Amino acid sequence: MNYIRNILNSRSKNDGNFFLQLQKILGFKPKDKTLYIKAFTHRSMNIKDKGGAAINYERLEFVGDAMLGAVIASYLFSEVPEGDEGYLTKMRSKVVSREHLNELGKELNLIDFIESKIPKSNFGNNIHGNLFEALVGAIFLDRGYKYCEKFIYKRVIDAHVDIETLEGKVISYKSLLIEWCQKEKKTFDYNVYEDTGNDNIKHFSVKLSIDNKIVSKARATSKKKAEEKASKRAFFAFQNKISRPF
């Protein structure tokens, strides 16, 4: 706890706007400020408590993920009484998708609060969603379910959730394309290979074939991203034949 107190004093002295700006985002005054310090401490700080446990946002991220899922599930259960389990599960996945959480974190400029030894410019896109989840986790542990639910409604549901829009949103073009191929008894193959080219960062290229015919190509910094990008391009090439599930 000594380290947390030192950081708390440091934040108050050197970054007086930290808790002031955070309070504007939260809509209430934090009780246990140490939780919010943890929520914005990156593992690169390499800090541990007396028991040797790491002090960073990752455990709070776990709690926040669970709370987002619970609140969104409760909302959808009440809002769409005719929705079956499969429908509700897919709709929840769209609300708490990594892409959406990253957008929420960016919207609140949460990366401005982070304590890290890594330059902010070096972080991947997922840092924004990770911090948002950690913040939700801190709120729950600090103030309980009602405060956490109110924050999620304000920042997620009321601001961004529209049932009709969500029904038409695709969260994985690859899954959609594979489902279509399986339904139509078509063969498909993702031929992924490393493609560094002239870039300093390693890239991967993919050729997507359907019925042994190349239908799209893509390049990205990971195999997963390359496959998703190729799938999206293939989807728009076949969109008149592929039906979107909600």
N, C-alpha and C positions, 0 to 999 in steps of 0.2 A: 504493500500500500504506500510505502514511502515514495516509490517512483511515481505512482499515480498522483500523489500530493504535489510532487515537484513539477510534473507536467501541468497539473491544474493551476499551480501558481504561475508557471511559465506562460500558459495560455492567457491567463488573466492579465499578466504584465505586458507581454510582448504582442499579444493578439487580442486586445480588448474586445474586438467585435465578434469573437468566436461564439460565445454564448448568447450574445445579443442577436446576432444573425440567426443562430440556431433556434432561438426562441420564436423568431418570426416564422420560421418554417414549421415548427411544432404547433404553434398556437397556444402554448402553455409554458410555464416555467418548470424546468427539470428539477426533480428532487435529488436524485443521485447522479451528480454530474460525471462521476467516474465512468459510468456506463457509456456515456456519449463520447468520452475521450477514447475509450476502447473501440467504439464504433467507427472511429476515424483514425485508428492507429494501424498502419500496415505492418505485415510480418517482417519486412526488411529492417524495421527498427530493432528487431532481435531482443525484445524485452521479455523478461520472465518475472513472475512473482516469487515469493519466498518458497513456495512449494515446487518451483520449477516449471509451472504452467506458463505457456506463452500468453502474452498480453497483446492481442490484436483483434480485429473485427470478425474473424472467421467463425468463432462460436456464436456470436450474436447474429451473424448471417444465417446460420442454421435455424435459430429461433425465429428470425424474421420470415424466413421462407415458410415455416410451418404456420405462422400467424396469418400471413397473406393468403395461404391456401385455405385456412379455416374460415376467415372472414368472407372471402370471395365465394366459397362453397355455400355458406349460409345465405348470402345475398342471392345467388343464382337459384337456390332451392326455393326461396320465397318469391322471387321475381318471375320464374318460369315454372309454374306448378305442373305443366304438362310435359316437361322435359324428363326423359328417362336417364338412367345412370350414365350411359354412353354419351349422350348429348351434354349433360352437365359437366362431365369430365373433360370433354373436348373444349367446351366454352371456358372452363376454368383455366385450362392450359393456355388458351389464347390470351387471357388477361394477365397471367403471371409468366408469360413467355420471356425468355432472356432478352429478346429484342425490345419488348415493351418495358421491362424493368430498367434496361439501359436508358431508354428514352425518359423515364421518370427521374432517374438519377441525374441525367443531364439537365433536365428542366429545372431542377432545384440547385444545380451547380454544386453538388455535394463534393466533387473532387477538390474544390477550393479549400475544404476543411481538413483534408487528409494530412497526416504526419507520416512521412516516408523518406527513406534514403534514396529512393528511385525518382528520377525526374518525372514530373507529371506527363510530359510528352512521350515517355516510354511505356506508359500503361496501355493495355489493350482496351477495347470498347467495353468489356464486361466489368471493369472497375466501377462504372456508374451504377449498374444494377446490384453489384455486390454491396456497395455502400448503402444503397436504398434499403436492401434487406437487413443489413446490420442496424440501420437506424430504426427500422420497425421493431427489431428484436430488442433494442435498448428501450424503446418506448414501452413495450409490454412488460419488461422486467422492472422498469422504473415506476410505471403508473398503473399497470394492470390491463385487463382485456378491454374495458370500456374506452379508455383513452386511446388504446391501440386501434380499436375498431373505428373510432371517430376519425382518427388520422387517415386510415386507409380509405374510408368513405370520402373524405375531403380531397385527398391527393390522388386517389386511383379511381374509385367508382363514380362519384359525382362528376369528376373532371374528364374522365376518359372512357367510361364503359357505356356503350350503346349496344343493346342486344342485336338489333338488325344489322348494324355495321359488323359486329363480331361474327355473326353467322356467315358473312361472306368473306371473312379474313382467312387466308391460308397461312398456317404457321410452319408447315414443312412441305415444300413442293416435291421433295424426294419421296416422302411417304405417300403423297397423293398420286404421284406418277407410278410408283410401285403397285399401289392398290389397283390402279387402272389397268396396268399391264397384266396383273394376276387375274383380274376379272375378265379381260379380253383374251386371256391365254397367249399373251405375247412374251417373248423372251427379252431380257434386258441385261445390260452389262455396263458397269462403270470401270473404265480402264484408267486408273490413276497412276501417274508417274511423277517423280521429282523433276522440277523444272526451275533451276536457279537463274538461268538466263544471265542478264547483266545486273541483276539486283543483289544488294547486300543481304537481304532477307530471303530465306529459302521459300520458294513457291512450289505449288503442286498444280499440275494440269490434269484435266480429265476429259476423256472422250466418252460420251454416253451413246450407246447403241441400243436400238430397239429392233428386234427381228433381224439382227446382224447388219443393220444399217446405221451409220453414225448420224444422229439427229441433232446433236449439240456438242459444243466444246466450251470449257471455262478454265479459268486460272485464278488461284487464290493462295493465301498464306497457310492454309491447312487443307487436308484432304476433305474434311467435312464441309468446309465452306465451298470448296471447288465443286463437290458433288451437288450441293444445294443450288449453287449458281447455274450449273449445267441443267439441273432438273427444272429450274424456273424457266430457263430458255426453252426447254423442250415442252414444258406445260403450255406456254403461249403459242408454240407451233402447233400443238394438238388441242388447244382449248375448246374448239368447237365439238370435239369428240369426248372430252373428259368432263364429267359432271362433278361439280364441287360438293362435297358433303358439308352441309351448313356452312 
